[in-house]
Every structure is written in C-alpha cells, then in structure tokens.
Amino acid sequence: CKKCFQDRSELICHQRLHRGGKTFPCRECGKEFGKSSDLSSHQKSHMAEKPYQCSTCEKLFKDRSTL
C-alpha cells in the first residue's frame, strides 16, 4: 500500500498486518492494532464519558459538536 511512516518500527508493525501477522483486536469494536500499546490507547476511547445522545439513532458522543 502507499501508507508512509516516519518511524521504521511503525512501518514494520504495519507490514506485519499485511502479512497476516499477530494483531491485537479491540473487544469493543473489532478494530485491530499491530502493537498492544496502540490497542491500550485505543481502548481508553471506549471508556470516556459520552453525555450527548442522538435522538435518531441513540448513538452516544463525547462532544456536542460531533453529534
């Protein structure tokens, strides 16, 4: 693919995903990560308070501007 990285280690993790290497899936949304530390950071987004709810689909949002 054409994705670019500034850090060689990030490139290696990305290439591993293309080769079907070890991935770390999020239990909440299924998104996969090449490093466990990236998964840990992502999981925090699921824990954040989301006080704004859409009256049409009932999805929750952290910010009113993204509602």
C-alpha positions in Angstrom: 0.0 0.0 0.0 1.0 3.6 -0.2 0.9 4.4 3.5 4.0 6.3 4.8 5.6 6.3 8.2 8.2 8.5 9.9 9.3 5.8 12.3 10.7 2.5 11.0 9.2 0.5 13.8 5.7 1.7 12.8 6.4 0.6 9.2 7.4 -2.9 10.4 4.2 -3.2 12.5 2.1 -2.1 9.6 3.8 -4.6 7.2 3.1 -7.3 9.7 -0.6 -6.6 9.4 -0.4 -7.1 5.6 1.3 -10.4 6.1 -1.4 -11.6 8.5 0.9 -11.3 11.5 -0.1 -11.0 15.1 -2.8 -8.4 15.6 -4.4 -7.0 18.7 -8.2 -6.7 18.2 -10.4 -4.4 20.3 -13.1 -6.3 22.1 -15.5 -3.4 21.9 -15.4 -2.5 18.2 -13.2 -5.1 16.4 -10.6 -2.7 15.2 -7.1 -4.3 15.0 -3.8 -2.9 16.0 -0.2 -4.1 15.3 1.0 -3.3 18.8 -0.6 -4.0 22.2 0.3 -0.4 23.3 -1.8 1.0 20.5 -4.7 -1.2 21.4 -4.4 0.0 25.1 -4.5 3.7 24.0 -7.5 3.0 21.7 -9.4 1.2 24.5 -9.4 4.4 26.5 -11.7 6.0 23.9 -14.4 3.4 24.8 -14.1 4.3 28.4 -14.6 8.1 28.0 -17.9 9.6 29.1 -20.3 10.3 26.3 -23.1 12.5 27.6 -24.6 13.6 24.2 -27.0 11.2 22.6 -28.5 11.3 19.1 -32.3 11.3 19.2 -32.5 9.5 15.9 -30.0 6.6 16.3 -29.3 6.8 20.0 -25.5 6.7 19.4 -23.5 8.5 22.2 -20.9 11.2 21.6 -18.2 12.9 23.8 -18.7 16.3 22.2 -21.9 18.1 21.2 -20.1 19.3 18.0 -19.7 15.7 16.8 -23.3 14.8 17.5 
